Amino acid sequence: IDMLLATHLPTFVNSKCPARWAQTPATFLLCNQEELVTAFNRHEVRAAREQVQAAHLVVTQGAGGVTAISVGGDPIHRLTLTTEVVDVCGAGDAFTAGLVRVALRFSLPHLFALKPVEMVDIIDAGQKAAAWCCAQIGCGTPLVEL
């Protein structure tokens, strides 16, 4: 954490191969459930948390919601507001953009000491952007509307 704070900039990694980034210090490491299982051979976010140096591990789970776990914290799970999730339009990227947009409202030192309610706000912003993306016909820019 001291090394990350020395950079003065938060780092967000959204990777199809989270194992590649597991030992890289980052503020947030984001992936989906399938990528988590493939990378760490773990279904539980808490178990994978032990293998990741990022301050926060965020795992999207489609209709299963989103789970985030911070260093030394308990998992925070937010349900998806629909049971029919079809992502053929970049909702994962929109989720990351929404999450980053709200996370950047906090100072870097504060990002390492987020309260659970703040993490919920960050996750919900990501889900709102992803939902907007899935609800559109054709391409759009969700952050313009949010």
C-alpha positions as a printed Julia matrix, in Angstrom:
146×3 Matrix{Float64}:
   0.0     0.0     0.0
   2.83    2.42    0.79
   4.22    1.9    -2.72
   0.82    2.64   -4.26
   0.36    5.77   -2.2
   3.79    6.97   -3.34
   2.55    7.04   -6.96
  -0.13    9.61   -6.07
  -2.48    8.03   -8.64
  -5.01    5.24   -8.19
  -4.63    2.26  -10.5
  -7.52    0.29  -11.95
  -6.87   -3.02  -13.71
  -9.73   -4.68  -15.59
  -8.22   -7.87  -16.96
  -9.35  -10.98  -18.78
  -6.36  -12.63  -17.1
  -6.36  -11.42  -13.47
  -3.64  -13.93  -12.46
  -1.24  -11.92  -14.61
  -1.94   -8.88  -12.44
  -2.36  -10.61   -9.06
   1.1    -9.67   -7.81
   1.0    -6.15   -9.24
   0.13   -3.52   -6.65
  -3.08   -1.78   -7.74
  -5.92    0.1    -6.16
  -8.62   -2.0    -7.88
  -8.4    -5.32   -9.72
 -11.61   -6.1   -11.63
 -12.62   -9.32  -13.37
 -15.68  -11.48  -13.88
 -16.53  -14.71  -12.07
 -15.36  -16.96  -14.91
 -12.02  -15.16  -15.06
 -11.65  -15.48  -11.27
 -12.19  -19.24  -11.39
  -9.85  -19.69  -14.37
  -7.11  -17.53  -12.85
  -7.16  -18.66   -9.24
  -9.1   -21.94   -9.32
 -11.36  -20.4    -6.68
 -15.1   -19.83   -6.73
 -15.1   -17.72   -3.6
 -13.92  -14.13   -3.84
 -12.62  -14.29   -0.26
 -10.28  -17.19   -1.14
  -8.97  -15.4    -4.25
  -8.45  -12.22   -2.22
  -5.45  -13.87   -0.52
  -3.69  -14.18   -3.89
  -4.16  -10.54   -4.97
  -2.07   -7.52   -4.01
  -4.67   -4.97   -5.1
  -6.36   -3.03   -2.34
  -9.79   -4.03   -3.71
 -10.82   -7.09   -5.71
 -14.1    -6.58   -7.59
 -15.77   -9.52   -9.31
 -18.79   -9.15  -11.59
 -21.13  -12.13  -11.68
 -23.69  -11.3   -14.36
 -27.17  -11.89  -12.98
 -25.46  -12.91   -9.71
 -24.44   -9.33   -8.97
 -21.07   -7.96   -7.94
 -18.82   -8.89   -5.04
 -15.99   -6.7    -3.79
 -13.5    -7.42   -1.05
 -10.87   -5.08    0.31
  -7.63   -5.85    2.09
  -8.58   -6.98    5.59
 -12.29   -6.56    4.91
 -15.36   -8.68    4.47
 -16.93   -9.28    1.06
 -19.59   -6.8    -0.02
 -22.15   -8.27   -2.38
 -24.62   -6.22   -4.41
 -27.41   -7.93   -6.29
 -28.09   -7.16   -9.92
 -31.47   -5.52  -10.22
 -32.56   -7.9   -12.96
 -32.36  -11.65  -13.4
 -32.05  -11.45  -17.17
 -28.58  -10.15  -17.96
 -27.45  -10.33  -21.56
 -24.12   -8.68  -22.22
 -23.3    -8.45  -25.89
 -22.62   -4.74  -25.8
 -19.66   -4.0   -23.54
 -21.46   -3.8   -20.22
 -18.29   -4.92  -18.44
 -16.41   -1.94  -19.79
 -19.32    0.32  -18.86
 -19.29   -1.17  -15.34
 -15.59   -0.37  -15.02
 -16.12    3.18  -16.3
 -18.94    3.82  -13.81
 -16.9     2.37  -10.96
 -13.82    4.43  -11.87
 -15.88    7.6   -12.27
 -17.17    7.42   -8.69
 -13.98    6.0    -7.15
 -12.03    8.99   -8.48
 -14.13   11.26   -6.3
 -12.08    9.98   -3.36
  -8.49   10.89   -2.57
  -5.93    8.15   -3.04
  -5.34    7.65    0.71
  -9.11    7.46    1.23
  -9.43    4.74   -1.43
  -7.33    2.49    0.81
  -9.68    3.02    3.75
 -13.1     2.91    2.1
 -16.09    2.4     4.33
 -18.47   -0.37    3.23
 -21.13    2.21    2.32
 -18.62    3.97    0.05
 -17.75    0.69   -1.68
 -21.48    0.08   -2.18
 -21.78    3.5    -3.85
 -18.83    2.68   -6.12
 -20.25   -0.74   -7.07
 -23.72    0.69   -7.64
 -22.31    3.34   -9.98
 -20.7     0.58  -12.02
 -23.91   -1.41  -12.12
 -25.91    1.64  -13.15
 -23.55    2.27  -16.08
 -23.66   -1.42  -17.1
 -27.45   -1.52  -16.91
 -27.72    1.61  -19.04
 -25.38    0.04  -21.59
 -27.43   -3.18  -21.77
 -30.68   -1.25  -22.14
 -29.6     0.67  -25.25
 -30.19   -0.18  -28.86
 -26.89    0.27  -30.66
 -23.83    2.02  -29.3
 -23.89    4.76  -26.72
 -21.81    6.51  -24.12
 -23.31    5.73  -20.72
 -21.36    8.31  -18.75
 -22.93   11.1   -20.78
 -26.32   10.08  -19.4
 -25.3     9.22  -15.83
